């Protein structure tokens, strides 16, 4: 897909494992949620607060159902994208 002038790319990369779509779905869904808990900005500098305050009022939540070899099996992803550091 060609990026449109009014679009902003915020995340790009490869996921570490295959995913599957839920039954009867044709695309990956997402939700935009308010930051109902609020963000604690008391421990960051004024410069960071000025930049961060307006950026953290909403979140994009994307659900990626992991493909598993058999029903009931749970797989842990050690990173959200392959370019991220791995978690222990």
Backbone as JSON, one array per atom type, in Angstrom:
{
  "sequence": "XXXXXXXXXXXXXXXXXXXXXXXXXXXXXXXXXXXXXXXXXXXXXXXXXXXXXXXXXXXXXXXXXXXXXXXXXXXXXXXXXXXXXXXX",
  "N": [[0.84, -1.17, 0.0], [0.52, 2.21, -0.76], [1.7, 4.95, 1.06], [-0.39, 7.52, 2.15], [-0.63, 11.15, 1.95], [-1.82, 12.19, 4.3], [-1.42, 10.25, 6.2], [0.34, 8.7, 8.9], [3.07, 6.76, 9.6], [3.46, 4.68, 12.29], [4.46, 2.35, 13.37], [6.45, -0.31, 12.37], [7.4, -3.46, 11.27], [8.33, -6.93, 11.82], [6.41, -9.6, 13.11], [7.12, -12.03, 15.68], [6.07, -14.61, 15.49], [3.65, -16.72, 13.75], [0.28, -15.54, 13.13], [-3.31, -15.83, 13.39], [-6.53, -15.22, 11.98], [-9.59, -14.46, 13.67], [-12.45, -16.61, 13.57], [-14.64, -16.1, 10.86], [-13.7, -13.54, 10.33], [-12.08, -11.1, 8.31], [-10.01, -9.36, 8.43], [-7.49, -7.83, 10.54], [-8.52, -6.54, 13.58], [-8.9, -3.42, 15.42], [-8.91, -1.16, 18.21], [-9.53, 2.12, 19.46], [-8.69, 3.54, 22.38], [-9.43, 5.5, 25.29], [-7.08, 6.9, 27.57], [-7.86, 5.98, 30.34], [-6.84, 5.59, 32.87], [-5.04, 7.56, 33.12], [-1.87, 9.19, 32.78], [1.01, 9.02, 34.68], [2.88, 11.7, 35.05], [4.54, 12.95, 36.77], [7.17, 12.36, 37.37], [8.8, 13.05, 35.25], [10.71, 15.28, 33.13], [9.97, 18.81, 32.51], [10.14, 19.43, 29.78], [9.85, 16.9, 28.56], [7.32, 16.32, 29.57], [5.72, 18.28, 28.34], [5.79, 17.38, 25.7], [4.94, 14.7, 25.92], [2.47, 14.69, 27.28], [0.18, 15.34, 25.65], [0.35, 13.28, 23.86], [-0.29, 10.86, 25.03], [-2.97, 10.45, 25.59], [-4.68, 8.74, 24.33], [-4.91, 5.33, 23.23], [-3.96, 2.89, 20.82], [-5.26, -0.22, 20.37], [-4.39, -3.3, 19.33], [-5.33, -6.5, 18.47], [-3.69, -9.46, 18.12], [-4.24, -12.55, 17.3], [-2.53, -15.38, 18.3], [-1.2, -18.01, 16.36], [-1.47, -21.35, 17.18], [-0.02, -24.62, 17.66], [-1.72, -26.6, 18.67], [-5.0, -26.83, 20.09], [-5.65, -25.03, 23.07], [-3.03, -24.76, 23.82], [-0.51, -22.57, 25.02], [1.46, -19.97, 23.88], [4.32, -18.03, 24.45], [5.35, -14.88, 23.5], [8.5, -13.51, 23.14], [9.12, -10.99, 22.39], [7.57, -8.06, 20.96], [7.89, -7.3, 18.29], [10.26, -8.44, 15.86], [12.46, -6.76, 15.75], [12.65, -5.62, 18.24], [14.15, -5.67, 21.55], [14.63, -8.84, 23.18], [12.6, -10.25, 25.78], [13.18, -11.56, 29.05]],
  "CA": [[0.0, 0.0, 0.0], [1.24, 3.47, -0.81], [1.33, 5.84, 2.16], [-1.08, 8.74, 1.74], [-0.06, 12.33, 2.61], [-2.39, 12.44, 5.63], [-1.16, 9.09, 7.05], [1.61, 8.69, 9.61], [3.52, 5.42, 9.96], [3.9, 4.71, 13.67], [5.07, 1.09, 13.75], [6.73, -1.15, 11.22], [8.28, -4.56, 11.63], [7.86, -8.3, 11.66], [6.05, -10.26, 14.36], [8.0, -13.18, 15.84], [5.39, -15.89, 15.26], [2.45, -16.57, 12.92], [-1.0, -15.24, 13.76], [-4.46, -16.25, 12.6], [-7.7, -14.37, 12.18], [-10.72, -15.12, 14.31], [-13.42, -17.17, 12.64], [-15.54, -15.15, 10.19], [-13.09, -12.21, 10.18], [-11.24, -11.01, 7.13], [-8.89, -8.47, 8.68], [-7.14, -7.64, 11.94], [-9.27, -5.43, 14.16], [-8.23, -2.57, 16.4], [-9.75, -0.22, 18.95], [-8.87, 3.31, 20.0], [-9.19, 3.67, 23.75], [-8.96, 6.62, 26.1], [-6.21, 6.55, 28.67], [-8.74, 6.23, 31.49], [-6.06, 5.6, 34.1], [-4.18, 8.74, 33.14], [-0.45, 8.88, 32.77], [1.73, 9.7, 35.75], [3.97, 12.46, 34.44], [5.18, 13.71, 37.83], [8.59, 12.04, 37.49], [9.55, 13.37, 34.04], [11.05, 16.7, 33.01], [8.94, 19.67, 31.9], [10.23, 19.28, 28.32], [9.22, 15.62, 28.22], [5.9, 16.43, 29.92], [5.06, 19.06, 27.29], [5.68, 16.54, 24.51], [4.27, 13.45, 26.22], [1.14, 14.86, 27.84], [-0.88, 15.24, 24.64], [0.51, 12.07, 23.06], [-0.69, 9.66, 25.76], [-4.37, 10.49, 26.02], [-5.39, 7.64, 23.67], [-4.1, 4.18, 22.85], [-4.47, 1.99, 19.78], [-5.16, -1.58, 20.85], [-4.48, -4.25, 18.22], [-5.31, -7.87, 18.96], [-3.12, -10.39, 17.16], [-4.41, -13.91, 17.82], [-1.39, -16.23, 17.97], [-1.47, -19.34, 15.82], [-0.88, -22.37, 18.06], [-0.06, -25.93, 17.01], [-2.88, -27.38, 19.09], [-5.94, -26.08, 20.92], [-5.34, -24.98, 24.49], [-1.62, -24.5, 24.04], [-0.2, -21.16, 25.18], [2.81, -19.61, 23.44], [4.78, -16.74, 24.93], [6.22, -14.14, 22.59], [9.52, -12.83, 23.94], [9.24, -9.62, 21.89], [6.4, -7.74, 20.15], [8.38, -7.33, 16.91], [11.6, -9.03, 15.86], [13.47, -5.71, 15.91], [12.67, -5.22, 19.65], [14.93, -6.57, 22.4], [13.88, -9.97, 23.74], [12.35, -10.24, 27.22], [13.53, -12.81, 29.74]],
  "C": [[0.89, 1.24, 0.0], [0.75, 4.37, 0.32], [0.74, 7.13, 1.61], [-0.51, 9.93, 2.5], [-0.6, 12.58, 4.02], [-2.18, 11.27, 6.59], [0.22, 9.2, 7.68], [1.92, 7.25, 10.0], [4.05, 5.47, 11.39], [4.61, 3.43, 14.11], [5.26, 0.24, 12.51], [7.68, -2.25, 11.66], [7.63, -5.9, 11.39], [7.53, -8.88, 13.03], [6.84, -11.57, 14.45], [7.37, -14.54, 15.53], [4.17, -15.66, 14.36], [1.22, -16.21, 13.77], [-2.1, -15.82, 12.88], [-5.59, -15.28, 12.87], [-8.77, -15.17, 12.91], [-11.68, -15.61, 13.24], [-14.36, -16.09, 12.14], [-14.99, -13.72, 10.12], [-12.15, -12.23, 9.0], [-10.05, -10.09, 7.31], [-8.65, -8.34, 10.18], [-7.87, -6.4, 12.44], [-8.42, -4.61, 15.12], [-9.27, -1.68, 17.06], [-8.91, 0.98, 19.34], [-9.51, 3.56, 21.35], [-8.63, 4.91, 24.42], [-8.04, 6.08, 27.18], [-6.95, 6.87, 29.96], [-7.97, 6.27, 32.81], [-5.23, 6.87, 34.23], [-2.73, 8.32, 33.18], [0.22, 9.67, 33.88], [2.94, 10.4, 35.13], [4.74, 13.25, 35.48], [6.68, 13.48, 37.9], [9.38, 12.31, 36.21], [9.75, 14.87, 33.94], [9.93, 17.48, 32.34], [8.95, 19.52, 30.39], [9.55, 17.99, 27.87], [7.72, 15.68, 28.48], [5.14, 17.18, 28.84], [4.83, 18.23, 26.04], [4.78, 15.34, 24.78], [2.81, 13.62, 26.6], [0.04, 14.68, 26.79], [-0.78, 13.96, 23.81], [-0.08, 10.83, 23.74], [-2.13, 9.69, 26.23], [-5.19, 9.37, 25.39], [-4.38, 6.54, 23.33], [-4.76, 3.45, 21.7], [-4.21, 0.58, 20.29], [-5.41, -2.51, 19.66], [-4.39, -5.65, 18.82], [-4.81, -8.77, 17.84], [-3.24, -11.81, 17.72], [-3.26, -14.82, 17.35], [-1.88, -17.56, 17.39], [-0.76, -20.34, 16.73], [-1.0, -23.74, 17.4], [-1.23, -26.81, 17.45], [-3.72, -26.56, 20.07], [-5.56, -26.16, 22.4], [-3.88, -24.7, 24.81], [-1.39, -23.0, 24.12], [1.25, -20.93, 24.76], [3.13, -18.21, 23.92], [5.65, -16.11, 23.86], [7.22, -13.38, 23.44], [9.82, -11.42, 23.43], [8.02, -9.32, 21.02], [6.71, -7.73, 18.65], [9.81, -7.84, 16.94], [12.71, -8.01, 16.03], [13.58, -5.21, 17.36], [13.59, -6.14, 20.43], [14.05, -7.67, 23.0], [13.76, -9.84, 25.25], [12.78, -11.58, 27.81], [12.3, -13.45, 30.33]]
}
